[in-house]
Amino acid sequence: MGGGSDLDTAFQYMCARAGGGDFLVLRASGDDDYNPYIQGLCKLNSVATFILTSRAAANDPFVAETIRHAEAVFIAGGDQAHYINWWMDTPVQQALNEAIERRVPIGGTSAGLAVQGEFVYSAQGDAPDDEDLSSPLTLANPFHPRVTIVHNFLTNALLKKVITDTHFAARDRMGRTLVFMARILHDDRRTQIRDIAVDERTAVLLDPDGRSTVVGAGNAYFLSSTRGPDVCKPNTPLTFDGIALQALHAGEHFDVKHWTTTGGTSYKLSVESGVIKSTQPGGGIYVGAAK
């Protein structure tokens, strides 16, 4: 889910695949308010929340053991820097990846979606609390110190070569997503990069066969590029061409395994000296939006 109001449909989708078992919520801040919400939606054996606020908590054997017995795991929103700093290279990370191998449904919203792909914007660097890493900031300097990308927090074969972004149109994150893609290609970490970017109050429901369905009020954007950026260097606006984009709304389907769809709106994007150009009528970079 792309953040904002939670979607009953997305949780019901996970519950249906949990087989009435134990549903576990993981977070690094907040409280257990998901428990009554999920219990009210689904018939489950149990719903529990772990709030893991340190590496010591993530190293507690009881936590990993509980993840190993869960039939569904949901990573809440918050700050993905905490998930990377506190959970990476701990038994929590190992247990989550073991759950993926067992085909346990793994969901997340906002920061919990941001950590799902092979590549993760890790939200490191000095910034006031809640200050967004904005598109103008990154397009002007793709090597801004806060453009920090880590690799393989979660290992999901369907999300290989993928980075994700959230709160997408509402926070105008297209520019920073293109910078993330450009940096991964420029740094020779992949010869192809894909991106799944999700609007608020919207979710992508991904089946094990790679078929996904968009639900909710907004759009999901599926971007890809095999061409590295023309100009990607410190303190210089980005120039990057050849980005294919397909935008889907509720009820439409996308095959993540083959990166194809028969629906949605397709157009191309490019960046010229830090300015995004679009082939969409009107030049809009978000589907249906005028420039």
DODONU-683114 format. One record per residue (C-alpha): residue number from 1; residue in one letter; x, z, y. Coordinates in steps of 0.001 Angstrom, whole numbers, plus 500000, padded with zeros to 6 digits. Each point is the difference from the previous one (the first is absolute). Layout:
fiba marlum->NUM; kevo->a; u->X; w->Z; v->Y
...
END
This chain:
fiba marlum->1; kevo->m; u->500000; w->500000; v->500000
fiba marlum->2; kevo->g; u->501164; w->499100; v->503475
fiba marlum->3; kevo->g; u->499224; w->503353; v->501622
fiba marlum->4; kevo->g; u->497152; w->501248; v->502134
fiba marlum->5; kevo->s; u->496770; w->501110; v->498344
fiba marlum->6; kevo->d; u->500227; w->500254; v->496218
fiba marlum->7; kevo->l; u->498043; w->497538; v->497886
fiba marlum->8; kevo->d; u->497710; w->501369; v->497319
fiba marlum->9; kevo->t; u->500303; w->496671; v->498152
fiba marlum->10; kevo->a; u->503764; w->500335; v->499638
fiba marlum->11; kevo->f; u->499816; w->503512; v->498566
fiba marlum->12; kevo->q; u->497179; w->499021; v->497653
fiba marlum->13; kevo->y; u->502168; w->497101; v->498809
fiba marlum->14; kevo->m; u->502810; w->502436; v->499169
fiba marlum->15; kevo->c; u->497639; w->502500; v->498390
fiba marlum->16; kevo->a; u->498555; w->497322; v->497736
fiba marlum->17; kevo->r; u->503496; w->499282; v->498724
fiba marlum->18; kevo->a; u->500820; w->503696; v->499585
fiba marlum->19; kevo->g; u->497598; w->500269; v->497081
fiba marlum->20; kevo->g; u->498476; w->503241; v->501253
fiba marlum->21; kevo->g; u->503369; w->501736; v->499853
fiba marlum->22; kevo->d; u->502151; w->501917; v->502483
fiba marlum->23; kevo->f; u->500312; w->498596; v->503533
fiba marlum->24; kevo->l; u->503068; w->501149; v->501970
fiba marlum->25; kevo->v; u->500549; w->499658; v->503749
fiba marlum->26; kevo->l; u->503559; w->500192; v->501348
fiba marlum->27; kevo->r; u->500860; w->500654; v->503617
fiba marlum->28; kevo->a; u->502744; w->501508; v->502173
fiba marlum->29; kevo->s; u->497738; w->501543; v->502629
fiba marlum->30; kevo->g; u->496370; w->500871; v->500542
fiba marlum->31; kevo->d; u->497677; w->501804; v->497606
fiba marlum->32; kevo->d; u->497836; w->499463; v->496937
fiba marlum->33; kevo->d; u->496992; w->498401; v->501711
fiba marlum->34; kevo->y; u->500171; w->497014; v->497649
fiba marlum->35; kevo->n; u->498959; w->502254; v->497113
fiba marlum->36; kevo->p; u->496308; w->500486; v->500883
fiba marlum->37; kevo->y; u->499769; w->496411; v->501294
fiba marlum->38; kevo->i; u->501183; w->498503; v->496698
fiba marlum->39; kevo->q; u->498005; w->502490; v->497948
fiba marlum->40; kevo->g; u->496886; w->498895; v->501877
fiba marlum->41; kevo->l; u->500654; w->496339; v->499194
fiba marlum->42; kevo->c; u->501157; w->500099; v->496388
fiba marlum->43; kevo->k; u->499405; w->501756; v->496714
fiba marlum->44; kevo->l; u->503477; w->501236; v->499053
fiba marlum->45; kevo->n; u->501576; w->502713; v->497909
fiba marlum->46; kevo->s; u->501815; w->501352; v->503070
fiba marlum->47; kevo->v; u->501172; w->499193; v->503523
fiba marlum->48; kevo->a; u->503072; w->501715; v->501428
fiba marlum->49; kevo->t; u->502344; w->499623; v->502965
fiba marlum->50; kevo->f; u->503724; w->500712; v->500176
fiba marlum->51; kevo->i; u->501466; w->500378; v->503504
fiba marlum->52; kevo->l; u->503731; w->499464; v->499516
fiba marlum->53; kevo->t; u->501803; w->500880; v->503214
fiba marlum->54; kevo->s; u->503619; w->500067; v->498838
fiba marlum->55; kevo->r; u->502413; w->498702; v->497397
fiba marlum->56; kevo->a; u->499829; w->503408; v->498346
fiba marlum->57; kevo->a; u->496254; w->499504; v->499482
fiba marlum->58; kevo->a; u->500571; w->496504; v->498607
fiba marlum->59; kevo->n; u->502539; w->501439; v->497551
fiba marlum->60; kevo->d; u->497574; w->502584; v->498624
fiba marlum->61; kevo->p; u->499550; w->499038; v->496306
fiba marlum->62; kevo->f; u->496313; w->500911; v->500148
fiba marlum->63; kevo->v; u->499353; w->497205; v->502516
fiba marlum->64; kevo->a; u->501519; w->497215; v->497888
fiba marlum->65; kevo->e; u->498281; w->501335; v->496894
fiba marlum->66; kevo->t; u->496626; w->499929; v->501766
fiba marlum->67; kevo->i; u->500576; w->496402; v->501124
fiba marlum->68; kevo->r; u->500797; w->499095; v->496390
fiba marlum->69; kevo->h; u->496605; w->501332; v->498907
fiba marlum->70; kevo->a; u->498004; w->498413; v->502828
fiba marlum->71; kevo->e; u->497654; w->497078; v->499348
fiba marlum->72; kevo->a; u->500040; w->498906; v->503675
fiba marlum->73; kevo->v; u->502368; w->500745; v->502889
fiba marlum->74; kevo->f; u->499271; w->499477; v->503687
fiba marlum->75; kevo->i; u->502651; w->500310; v->502726
fiba marlum->76; kevo->a; u->498414; w->501107; v->503268
fiba marlum->77; kevo->g; u->500823; w->498885; v->503512
fiba marlum->78; kevo->g; u->502461; w->501752; v->502265
fiba marlum->79; kevo->d; u->503651; w->499156; v->500577
fiba marlum->80; kevo->q; u->501723; w->497861; v->497379
fiba marlum->81; kevo->a; u->503359; w->501311; v->501208
fiba marlum->82; kevo->h; u->499057; w->503272; v->498303
fiba marlum->83; kevo->y; u->499215; w->498215; v->496748
fiba marlum->84; kevo->i; u->503358; w->498237; v->500061
fiba marlum->85; kevo->n; u->502047; w->502989; v->501204
fiba marlum->86; kevo->w; u->498341; w->502615; v->497806
fiba marlum->87; kevo->w; u->498855; w->498135; v->496888
fiba marlum->88; kevo->m; u->502482; w->497167; v->499403
fiba marlum->89; kevo->d; u->502560; w->500712; v->497252
fiba marlum->90; kevo->t; u->497964; w->502953; v->498734
fiba marlum->91; kevo->p; u->497856; w->500567; v->496896
fiba marlum->92; kevo->v; u->496951; w->499067; v->502101
fiba marlum->93; kevo->q; u->501298; w->496469; v->500482
fiba marlum->94; kevo->q; u->500878; w->499739; v->496312
fiba marlum->95; kevo->a; u->496579; w->501267; v->498900
fiba marlum->96; kevo->l; u->498205; w->497574; v->502337
fiba marlum->97; kevo->n; u->501900; w->497066; v->498560
fiba marlum->98; kevo->e; u->499270; w->501186; v->496487
fiba marlum->99; kevo->a; u->496299; w->500097; v->500964
fiba marlum->100; kevo->i; u->500198; w->496392; v->501188
fiba marlum->101; kevo->e; u->501525; w->499038; v->496631
fiba marlum->102; kevo->r; u->497027; w->501671; v->498302
fiba marlum->103; kevo->r; u->497623; w->498023; v->502254
fiba marlum->104; kevo->v; u->498672; w->503116; v->501648
fiba marlum->105; kevo->p; u->498210; w->498870; v->503186
fiba marlum->106; kevo->i; u->502168; w->500809; v->503038
fiba marlum->107; kevo->g; u->498384; w->499814; v->503421
fiba marlum->108; kevo->g; u->500869; w->500892; v->503547
fiba marlum->109; kevo->t; u->498889; w->499721; v->503599
fiba marlum->110; kevo->s; u->502081; w->499483; v->503140
fiba marlum->111; kevo->a; u->503398; w->501564; v->499155
fiba marlum->112; kevo->g; u->498845; w->500167; v->496391
fiba marlum->113; kevo->l; u->499597; w->496217; v->499998
fiba marlum->114; kevo->a; u->503242; w->499475; v->501928
fiba marlum->115; kevo->v; u->502030; w->501309; v->497021
fiba marlum->116; kevo->q; u->498357; w->497809; v->497332
fiba marlum->117; kevo->g; u->502132; w->496829; v->500172
fiba marlum->118; kevo->e; u->503506; w->499257; v->498769
fiba marlum->119; kevo->f; u->501122; w->500287; v->503635
fiba marlum->120; kevo->v; u->498847; w->502839; v->502254
fiba marlum->121; kevo->y; u->500209; w->500502; v->503738
fiba marlum->122; kevo->s; u->501316; w->503544; v->499811
fiba marlum->123; kevo->a; u->499181; w->501060; v->503594
fiba marlum->124; kevo->q; u->503404; w->501573; v->500545
fiba marlum->125; kevo->g; u->501705; w->500515; v->503333
fiba marlum->126; kevo->d; u->499435; w->502130; v->503052
fiba marlum->127; kevo->a; u->496593; w->499602; v->501608
fiba marlum->128; kevo->p; u->497400; w->502347; v->501450
fiba marlum->129; kevo->d; u->497357; w->501058; v->497501
fiba marlum->130; kevo->d; u->497490; w->497238; v->499245
fiba marlum->131; kevo->e; u->501808; w->497426; v->502167
fiba marlum->132; kevo->d; u->499373; w->496634; v->498384
fiba marlum->133; kevo->l; u->502764; w->497540; v->499247
fiba marlum->134; kevo->s; u->498454; w->497221; v->502041
fiba marlum->135; kevo->s; u->500093; w->496249; v->499593
fiba marlum->136; kevo->p; u->501518; w->499348; v->503470
fiba marlum->137; kevo->l; u->502819; w->502475; v->499299
fiba marlum->138; kevo->t; u->500958; w->498402; v->496689
fiba marlum->139; kevo->l; u->499558; w->496365; v->501054
fiba marlum->140; kevo->a; u->502370; w->500601; v->502921
fiba marlum->141; kevo->n; u->502590; w->501633; v->497729
fiba marlum->142; kevo->p; u->499619; w->499526; v->496227
fiba marlum->143; kevo->f; u->502892; w->502441; v->499521
fiba marlum->144; kevo->h; u->498416; w->502805; v->501975
fiba marlum->145; kevo->p; u->501169; w->503278; v->498389
fiba marlum->146; kevo->r; u->496436; w->500799; v->498954
fiba marlum->147; kevo->v; u->499670; w->496814; v->497931
fiba marlum->148; kevo->t; u->500873; w->501770; v->496748
fiba marlum->149; kevo->i; u->499097; w->498530; v->496616
fiba marlum->150; kevo->v; u->500564; w->501611; v->496617
fiba marlum->151; kevo->h; u->499701; w->498512; v->496539
fiba marlum->152; kevo->n; u->498135; w->500942; v->496822
fiba marlum->153; kevo->f; u->498334; w->503298; v->500774
fiba marlum->154; kevo->l; u->497291; w->498803; v->497625
fiba marlum->155; kevo->t; u->500643; w->497303; v->497402
fiba marlum->156; kevo->n; u->496872; w->497931; v->499491
fiba marlum->157; kevo->a; u->500560; w->496544; v->498487
fiba marlum->158; kevo->l; u->496988; w->498631; v->501891
fiba marlum->159; kevo->l; u->501532; w->501071; v->503315
fiba marlum->160; kevo->k; u->503471; w->498570; v->499399
fiba marlum->161; kevo->k; u->501369; w->498273; v->503126
fiba marlum->162; kevo->v; u->497224; w->501693; v->502027
fiba marlum->163; kevo->i; u->500025; w->502218; v->503078
fiba marlum->164; kevo->t; u->496742; w->501428; v->501363
fiba marlum->165; kevo->d; u->498630; w->500930; v->503401
fiba marlum->166; kevo->t; u->496910; w->501897; v->501121
fiba marlum->167; kevo->h; u->497680; w->500578; v->503005
fiba marlum->168; kevo->f; u->500838; w->496353; v->500428
fiba marlum->169; kevo->a; u->497942; w->498274; v->502693
fiba marlum->170; kevo->a; u->498939; w->503256; v->501696
fiba marlum->171; kevo->r; u->503633; w->500877; v->500745
fiba marlum->172; kevo->d; u->501193; w->496400; v->500447
fiba marlum->173; kevo->r; u->502597; w->500231; v->497236
fiba marlum->174; kevo->m; u->500414; w->496286; v->499256
fiba marlum->175; kevo->g; u->503253; w->499785; v->501957
fiba marlum->176; kevo->r; u->501643; w->502931; v->498245
fiba marlum->177; kevo->t; u->498870; w->498690; v->496610
fiba marlum->178; kevo->l; u->501704; w->496671; v->500737
fiba marlum->179; kevo->v; u->503133; w->501904; v->501029
fiba marlum->180; kevo->f; u->499968; w->501946; v->496722
fiba marlum->181; kevo->m; u->499711; w->496721; v->498078
fiba marlum->182; kevo->a; u->502765; w->498375; v->502043
fiba marlum->183; kevo->r; u->502359; w->502926; v->499501
fiba marlum->184; kevo->i; u->499510; w->500024; v->496216
fiba marlum->185; kevo->l; u->500767; w->496263; v->499831
fiba marlum->186; kevo->h; u->502875; w->500245; v->502494
fiba marlum->187; kevo->d; u->501605; w->502912; v->498183
fiba marlum->188; kevo->d; u->499983; w->497921; v->496759
fiba marlum->189; kevo->r; u->497871; w->502512; v->498176
fiba marlum->190; kevo->r; u->497627; w->497246; v->498822
fiba marlum->191; kevo->t; u->499710; w->496203; v->500295
fiba marlum->192; kevo->q; u->496236; w->500440; v->500284
fiba marlum->193; kevo->i; u->498028; w->502752; v->501681
fiba marlum->194; kevo->r; u->496302; w->500706; v->499902
fiba marlum->195; kevo->d; u->497877; w->502365; v->502036
fiba marlum->196; kevo->i; u->496578; w->501567; v->499498
fiba marlum->197; kevo->a; u->498664; w->501340; v->503298
fiba marlum->198; kevo->v; u->496644; w->501788; v->500097
fiba marlum->199; kevo->d; u->497659; w->500776; v->502866
fiba marlum->200; kevo->e; u->498463; w->503416; v->500566
fiba marlum->201; kevo->r; u->496867; w->500810; v->497947
fiba marlum->202; kevo->t; u->501083; w->497270; v->497568
fiba marlum->203; kevo->a; u->501556; w->500065; v->496537
fiba marlum->204; kevo->v; u->501509; w->497656; v->497448
fiba marlum->205; kevo->l; u->498908; w->500857; v->496444
fiba marlum->206; kevo->l; u->502737; w->498716; v->497696
fiba marlum->207; kevo->d; u->499341; w->499522; v->496281
fiba marlum->208; kevo->p; u->502786; w->500089; v->497380
fiba marlum->209; kevo->d; u->499686; w->496223; v->499486
fiba marlum->210; kevo->g; u->500903; w->499412; v->503659
fiba marlum->211; kevo->r; u->496522; w->499130; v->501210
fiba marlum->212; kevo->s; u->499021; w->501903; v->503121
fiba marlum->213; kevo->t; u->496805; w->500433; v->501989
fiba marlum->214; kevo->v; u->499748; w->500851; v->503693
fiba marlum->215; kevo->v; u->497373; w->502577; v->500976
fiba marlum->216; kevo->g; u->499079; w->501673; v->503280
fiba marlum->217; kevo->a; u->499457; w->499093; v->503622
fiba marlum->218; kevo->g; u->503172; w->498115; v->500873
fiba marlum->219; kevo->n; u->502454; w->497510; v->498561
fiba marlum->220; kevo->a; u->502973; w->500008; v->497678
fiba marlum->221; kevo->y; u->502908; w->497686; v->500800
fiba marlum->222; kevo->f; u->502252; w->498485; v->497347
fiba marlum->223; kevo->l; u->503209; w->498590; v->501512
fiba marlum->224; kevo->s; u->502986; w->498308; v->498387
fiba marlum->225; kevo->s; u->503239; w->498272; v->500914
fiba marlum->226; kevo->t; u->502943; w->498501; v->498150
fiba marlum->227; kevo->r; u->501864; w->498939; v->503122
fiba marlum->228; kevo->g; u->502341; w->502405; v->501702
fiba marlum->229; kevo->p; u->499798; w->500535; v->503759
fiba marlum->230; kevo->d; u->501860; w->497653; v->502340
fiba marlum->231; kevo->v; u->501019; w->502809; v->502358
fiba marlum->232; kevo->c; u->500055; w->503587; v->498781
fiba marlum->233; kevo->k; u->502636; w->502140; v->501655
fiba marlum->234; kevo->p; u->500250; w->503184; v->502037
fiba marlum->235; kevo->n; u->498573; w->500107; v->503509
fiba marlum->236; kevo->t; u->498784; w->496398; v->499762
fiba marlum->237; kevo->p; u->496371; w->498893; v->499667
fiba marlum->238; kevo->l; u->499057; w->498762; v->496548
fiba marlum->239; kevo->t; u->499593; w->496312; v->499117
fiba marlum->240; kevo->f; u->498378; w->499491; v->496618
fiba marlum->241; kevo->d; u->498041; w->497030; v->498664
fiba marlum->242; kevo->g; u->498030; w->499041; v->496915
fiba marlum->243; kevo->i; u->497769; w->503036; v->499370
fiba marlum->244; kevo->a; u->496875; w->499187; v->497988
fiba marlum->245; kevo->l; u->497003; w->502290; v->500459
fiba marlum->246; kevo->q; u->496667; w->500361; v->498252
fiba marlum->247; kevo->a; u->497430; w->502405; v->501440
fiba marlum->248; kevo->l; u->497125; w->501231; v->497844
fiba marlum->249; kevo->h; u->496939; w->502081; v->500755
fiba marlum->250; kevo->a; u->497616; w->502064; v->497878
fiba marlum->251; kevo->g; u->499018; w->498438; v->496700
fiba marlum->252; kevo->e; u->502829; w->497470; v->499909
fiba marlum->253; kevo->h; u->502654; w->499945; v->497290
fiba marlum->254; kevo->f; u->503761; w->499499; v->499965
fiba marlum->255; kevo->d; u->502233; w->499528; v->496951
fiba marlum->256; kevo->v; u->503076; w->502089; v->500793
fiba marlum->257; kevo->k; u->501848; w->498899; v->496863
fiba marlum->258; kevo->h; u->499824; w->496302; v->500920
fiba marlum->259; kevo->w; u->499546; w->500583; v->503757
fiba marlum->260; kevo->t; u->496965; w->497713; v->500221
fiba marlum->261; kevo->t; u->496387; w->500135; v->501140
fiba marlum->262; kevo->t; u->497046; w->497656; v->500216
fiba marlum->263; kevo->g; u->498537; w->501815; v->503004
fiba marlum->264; kevo->g; u->501008; w->501456; v->503293
fiba marlum->265; kevo->t; u->501600; w->498395; v->503042
fiba marlum->266; kevo->s; u->503442; w->498409; v->499726
fiba marlum->267; kevo->y; u->502384; w->499312; v->502871
fiba marlum->268; kevo->k; u->503699; w->500145; v->500823
fiba marlum->269; kevo->l; u->501974; w->502178; v->502353
fiba marlum->270; kevo->s; u->503362; w->499673; v->501677
fiba marlum->271; kevo->v; u->501968; w->502084; v->502464
fiba marlum->272; kevo->e; u->501876; w->498361; v->502869
fiba marlum->273; kevo->s; u->502274; w->502284; v->502010
fiba marlum->274; kevo->g; u->497807; w->502996; v->499226
fiba marlum->275; kevo->v; u->496662; w->498243; v->500631
fiba marlum->276; kevo->i; u->497618; w->499415; v->497073
fiba marlum->277; kevo->k; u->498466; w->496537; v->499664
fiba marlum->278; kevo->s; u->497007; w->499212; v->497770
fiba marlum->279; kevo->t; u->498457; w->496807; v->498603
fiba marlum->280; kevo->q; u->496583; w->501687; v->500001
fiba marlum->281; kevo->p; u->497547; w->498384; v->502438
fiba marlum->282; kevo->g; u->500357; w->501818; v->503290
fiba marlum->283; kevo->g; u->503460; w->501198; v->499038
fiba marlum->284; kevo->g; u->498830; w->503400; v->498804
fiba marlum->285; kevo->i; u->502301; w->501915; v->497696
fiba marlum->286; kevo->y; u->497168; w->502017; v->498408
fiba marlum->287; kevo->v; u->497236; w->498096; v->498253
fiba marlum->288; kevo->g; u->497211; w->498960; v->502312
fiba marlum->289; kevo->a; u->501704; w->501476; v->503074
fiba marlum->290; kevo->a; u->500830; w->497883; v->503011
fiba marlum->291; kevo->k; u->503542; w->500058; v->501312
END
